[in-house]
Amino acid sequence: MYQKQLEEYFAAHKDEMIEDICTLIRIPSDRQQPKEGMPFGEGPARALEAAMDIGRRMGMKVTDYDHYVATFDLNEQERGLDILAHLDIVPVGDDWTVTKPFEPKILDGKLYGRGSADDKGPAMAGLWAAKAVKDLKIPLSKNCRVILGTDEESGSSDIAHYYQTEKEAPATFSPDADFPVINVEKGSYSSDFTAQWEEDAKLPRIVSVKGGFRHNVIPDKAEAMLEGIELDAVRAACVDYSRESGVDFSAEQKDGVILIEAKGRAAHASTPEAGANAVTAMVEFLSRLPMADSEGFSKLRAVNGIFPHGDWEGKAAGVKMSDEISGPLTIAFSVFEYSLTGLKGVFDSRVSLCANEQNMRDVLVEAFGKEGIQLGNRKMRPGHHVPADSPFIQTLLRCYERYTGKKGECIAIGGGTYTHNLKNGVAFGCADPAVDNHMHGADEFAVIDQLILSAKIFAQAIIDLCR
C-alpha cells in the first residue's frame, strides 16, 4: 500500500532532496571549539540551523534542544517511531581528487562531498521520508520524529543531552550504516597507553614518530625522524617494506635528520581490514631497523609486538575472540606519538558480545604492563542486541524487501550508532553494503539512486509503524 504514490512523489522531488543534502555538505561541520550557544563549535551549529530551516520550510514542527539536537515532528500524536541521524562529520584530509570536501559534485550518479554518505545524505532521506508522508496526507495514528544531532562522531554527548529530558520512542532506527537491518552493534573498548624514559644519546636512534588523529579512523599517514643512520640503507628498507605491507614508504634527508613518510589508506576503525594502517606499518618498519639498544626503542618494539601490522583481530595481543551472533572482535591501533623521552598511543576495538572486562581489558592491561607501558583506566562499552524476530525488525525487513526485491536479513557491525543504548533501537540503511562509499576517507560519496530508494523505504516504514 502507498508504494505507487511514494514512487511518484520521489520521482517528482528528487532534485529538491539532493539540493537539501548539498546545502548541508557545503557546511564544514566537524567538531570545533565550543562557543556560546554552539556546544560543538560554529560548524555543527551552522549545519543544525540549516537543517532546521529546511524542516520549517517543509512544515514540520521543529524544536531546538540547546543546539545539541533538533527534532522534526510529523504530527502532534503520541510518538511511534524516531529516526536518529547526525550532521557532524569527521575531519577531512588533503587527498580528495573528484572535488573539494565541501563542494558537492554529482558525477556518474554519485554525490561527492564530506557527509554525503555519513550522515547528511541519510539524514535528509529520513526527513524527506517524513515530508512525503505528510504531503501525501497518509493517515497516521502515531507521530514520527526525526532527530538530528551534532556530535555523533566525537562521543554522542548530543544525544545523551537530548535523552536527559526526552524518553525513548517505542521504536527507533538510525540511517547511519548499511541495509538491510543491523540489530547487533558490537561493544567497544578504546584506550590510551603511555610510557616514559630518560633520553638515550646512542646512535642510530629514533627522534620522533607521529601518526593518526582520531581513535575511530584508520590512519593513512605517519612520519618519523631518525639520526645516525645511512639514507641509502633506509631507502632500500622502504622499498622492501612497501611491497610487504601495502603502505608506501619514502625517505629523505632533511635538516640533519632522515624523514620517513608512510602513506596508507584511511577507513573507519570498525572495519580496519578496509584500510592500510600507516601507524602500525610505521612502527613495524622502525622496529626492524638497526637502531641502538635503548629503553625507548625497546618500548617501540614492544608496541609492535602487541599491535603488529595487519593483525586487526587482536591475536598478538591475546584478545582474539568471536561469537555466533556478533562475529569476531576487531582492533585498530590508530594514534601514535614517540619522542626521545616517551610515547603515547590510542587504540580502538570493537568487541564481540562475548567480551567482558576479564577476557578483554584485563588481558590488555597485562600485555602492556609486562612491557612497562601504562594502559589508561577506561571501561569497556558492552554490545547491543535487538532480537531479529521482534515485530519492529520484521516490519523493517518487509519494507526493505518490498522496495528492493532483495531478501532482508539481520547483520552485526563493529561500528556504533546513536541507537546503541536504546532498548528497541537498530540501524537501518542507508548504504548498500556492496558499495564502498569511502566513509571517513577522501572522495566520500553517496549513490543518488540509493538515497532516493532509502527515502521510499523509510517513508513506508513510517506508514507501517505509525498507522
N, C-alpha and C positions, 0 to 999 in steps of 0.2 A: 504494500500500500504506500502511495505517495512517491514511488520511485520515478515515475514518468515526470511528475511535477518538479522533483528535485533535479532531474537531468536537464530539463528545460531551463530551470532557474539558473543553474550554474553555467550553462552554455551562454546565457544572456549576460551574466555578471562576472564572467571570468576576468576580464581586463581590469575591472574595478578592484577585485580582490587582490590581484597581483600588484596593482599600484599601491594599495594599502601596505602590502608587505615591503615594497620598495621604499615607501616613506619611512618605515622603521629601520630598514637596513642602512639608510643614509645617516643614521644617528649612531656615533660610536658610544656604545653603552657597556663597556667593560667597567668593572668596579673601580672607583676612584676615591679620592679623599672626601670624606663627608663634609657637607656644608649645611647651614641652617635650612631645614625643610627638604634636604636631599641626603637621606641616610647613607646612600651608597655613591654619592658624588653626582656631578652635573649630568653625565651621560645617561645613566639609568633613569634619572628623574625626567630628563627630556623625552626619553623613549616612552615612559609611562604617560606623560602629558599628551604625547602624540596619539597613543592608543586610546586614551580617554576621549580625545577629540573625535576619533573615528567612531567610538562607541556611542557618543552623543549624537553624532550625525545619523547613526543607524536607528536611533530612537530607543536605545537601551537605557535602563536605569543604571547610572554609573555612580559608584561610591569609591572615594579615595581613602585608604587606610594609612594616613600619615606618610604617604608617598613610599611606603614599603610595598604595597599591593593595591591594585584597583580591581573592583568587581563590576560585572556587567550582567544584570538580571533581565531575563526574558519576560517575566511577568511578576505579579505580586503573590503568587501561590506559594504554598509550602515547598521547600526545595526537595527535588527528587534526584537531581544529578548536578555534580560540579565538574567542570573541565578546568584543569590546572595546567598553565603553561607559563613560560618566562620570557622576559625581554632583555635580560642581561646576556652578555657574551664573554667568551674568553678573549684575552689579548691577541692581537694579530702580529704576524711576523712580516718579513720583507720579501718573501718568496712568491708572492702572488703573480700570476702570469696572464690570466684571462682578463682581469680587471683589477682595480684597486679595491681593497676590502669594503669600503663604504660607498662605492659607486656601483650600484646594482646593474647587472648586464644580463640580457637574455641572449643565449646562444644555443642553437640546436635543441630547443625545447627545455633548456635548463636555465634557472635563475641563479646567477652567481652573486656572492656577497656574503660577508660575515653575518651569521644569524639566519640566512635563508633556510637552512635545514635545522638549525639548533639555536633558538627555537621560535624565531619571529614568524617564519613561514607557517609552521604548525599552529602557533598562537592565533594567527589570523584565519586559518582554516577552521579552528574552533569557533571563533567569533562570527565568522560568516555563516557557519552552520546554524548558529542560533538566529542570525538575521534572516536566513532563508525560511526557517520555521515560522518566524514572526511575520515576514512579508507574505507568506502563503496562507496565513491565518489558519494554520493547522491547530485544531482544538487540543489543549492540554489540561490536565488536572493538577500538574505539579510544575514547579519552576526549574529551569536550568540556569545555573550561574557559571559564567566564565570568569576565572580568577587569573589575573596576570601579575606575576611577581617580578622582582628586580635583583635578586641575589642568589639564584639557584646555583650558579657556577662557583660561588665562594662560600657555601655553607648553609644556604637556605634559611638564614635568620629572618628573611622577609616573611616567609610563610609561617614560621614559628610565631612571629608578631601577630599575624592575622588570626591564628588559632587561639591566641590568648583571649580573644573576645568572641569568636565565632565557633560554632560547632561543625563537626564533620557532617557532610551530607550522607544520606543512606548509600549512595554510590558515587564514586569519583574515578575519573580517568585522566591521565596526563598524556597528551600527544607529543611526547618528548623522547621517543625511542622508535621501535620497529613495530610493524604489523606481524602476525595477527594480534595476539594478546600476550602481554608479558605479565604473568601472575606471580613470578618469583624474581625478587631482586636480592642478590647476594648481600651478605653483610660486608662491612668494611673495617679495615684496620690500617690507619695511616699514622706514621710517627716520624719524628726526627731522631737523629743519633749524632753524638759528638765525641770528640777525643782531643786532648791537648798534650803537648810535649815541649821540651826545650829545643831550640834551634840547633841543628847539627850542620857544621860548615863543610863536611866532607863532600867531595865531588866525585862523580857527577850527581846532581840532585834535582829533584822536582821543586821548582819555586812556587808554582801555583797551578790550580786546576779550577775550572768553573764551568758549570753546565746546568741547564734546566731552569725553569722559572715558576712552575706550579706543580703541586703534588699530583694533580689528576691529568697531567699531559705528558705523554712520552716525549722526551726532549729530542729535538732534531739537530741541536748544535752543542758543542762543547769545545773548550780550548785549554791548553796547558802551556806552561813556560818551563823550560829546562835550562840548566847551565852545566858546563863542564863535559859536554858530550859532542862528538863529531856530527855535523849536519848531514853528511852523506850517509852515515850509518842510520840515522833517524829516518831519512827519506826512504832508504831501502826497506826499513821495517814498515813504513807507512804503506808502501806498495803491497807488500805481502799481506799485511793485516786488513787492508781494504778489501782484498779478494776474499779473505776468510770471513770477515764479519758482516759484509753488506753495508758498511758505513765507510764513507770516503774520507781518507786522511791525507793531510798535506802538512809540510813543514817548511819554515823559512827562518833565516837569521834576522833578528830584529833587536836593535838596541842592546847588543851584547848577550842576548839570550836566544834560545831557539823557541819559536812559537809554533805550536802544533794545533791544527784545527781539525775537528771531526764534524762531518755533516751527514746526518741520518735522515729519518723520516718521522714526522710527528704523527701522533694518534692519540685517541682517548686512552687514559690509563686503564679503563675497564677492558680494553682489547689490545694488550701490549703486543700480541702477535701480528697486529696490523701495521706496526711501526718498525723503525730501525733505531734503537735506543743509542743516541750518541754518548750519553753519560756512561752506561755500562761498557760500551766499546772503548771509550777513552780510558777508563780505569783499568780495564783488562790490558789494553795496549801498553800503558805505562808500567803495569806490574811485570811485564815481560822484558822491559829494557834493563840494561846492566847498570842500574843505579848503585851508588854506595850504600852499604848497610847503614840503616838509621831507624830510629823508632818510627818516624813519620812514614818512611817507605814500607816498613813492616805493617803499619796500620792500613795503609792503602791496599796492600796485597791481601790483608785480611778482609777488607770490604769486598774486594773482587772475589774472594773465596765464598762469601755469603751470597753475593749477587753476581755471579758470572754472566757474561754477555750471552743472551739467548735463552737463559733459564727464567721464564716467566711463570713457571709452575711452583716455584719455591722448593725445588728438590734439594739444592745445595744447602739452603737454609734450614732444612728439616721440617718444612711445614706443608709439603705436597699432600693434598687430600681431595676427595671428591665424594659426592653422594648422588643418588638416582634422581632426586628432584631438582637440585640446583646445579649439578655438574661440578667441574673442577675449580679449585682456587686459582686465582692469578695474582701475580705480584709485580710491581713496577718500581724500580729504583729510579726516581725522577728528578731529583735535585742534588747537586753535589758542589761543595767548595772545599779547597785544600790550600793551606798556606804553609809557611816554614815552621809554624808552631801549633797547627791544629787542623782539624777537619770537621765538617758538618754535612749531613745529608738528610734526605727525606725519601721515604718510600711510601707507596700506596698499594694496598692489597684489597682484593675483592674476594671475600671468604665464603665458602660453601655453608649451607645451613647446618652442617655437622660440626662446624668450627666453634670453639669456645676459648675462654681465656687460657685454659690449661694447654690445649693442643696447638694454640696459635701464638698468643702473646708471650706466654712463659717460655716457649721454645726459642723465640727470637731473643728474648732477654738473655737467655743462657748463651746463645750463639754469639751475640755481640759481647757479652760480659767476659767470656773467656779470652777475648782478644783485647780487653781493656778499653772497650768502646761503650759509652753510656747510651742506653736507649731511653727515649722520652717516656713519660708516665701518662700515656693516653689509653683510654678504654676502647675496647672493640665494639663496633656497632653491629647488633645482630641482624640477621637477614629478615626478609619479608616474604610472606606466602599467603595468597588467597586461593582456596581450593578451586580447581578447574571446573568442578561440577556445580558451582554456585549459579543461581538464576541470572545474576548480573553478568557473569562472564559468558554464560551461554547465550545471552541476548547480544552481547558484543560480537561474539563469533558468528551469529546468524547475520548480523548486519554486514560484517566483513565478507562473508560468503556470498551474500545477495548481490553486492556491487562489484566484486572481483571475479566471481566464478571459481575461486580457489577454495580448497579445503582449509578451514580455520583450525588452529591448534594453539596450545599454550606453550610458551617458551620461558626460559630463565635467562637473565642477563647479569653482568657484573656491575653495570652502571646503576646509580641510584637516582630515582626521580622524586618529585615532590610527594608522591603517594607512598613513599617508603614507610612512613609511620602511621598511615591511615588504615583503619581496620578493614575497610572494604574499598581499597584503592588499588588500581592497576595502571600500567602503561598500555596505551592503545594507539599504535601508529606514532608518527605519521610517515615514517620512512619505509621503503621497500628494502627488506634485508638483503636482497640480491644486488643492491646498488651501493657503492662506496661514495657517500656524499662529502668526503673529506672533512667531516666534522672535527673541529678544533685544529684543523690544518689549513694550509694555503689552498686557495681556489675552492673553498666550500661552495656547494651548490645544492639546490633542490630541483627535482624534476617537476615541472609545472603541472603536467597531467596528473602526477601523483598527489600534488597538493589539492587539486580540484577533486579528484577521486576521494581523498580523505575528507574533504568538507562534506561531500554527499554522505559518506558513511557516518560521519559524526552527526549530521542532521537526522539521519534515520535512527541513530542511537538515542538522540534526544526525544524523538517521537515515541519510540518503543518504551523508553524508561520513564517518560513523564506523561504519558497518555492518561 
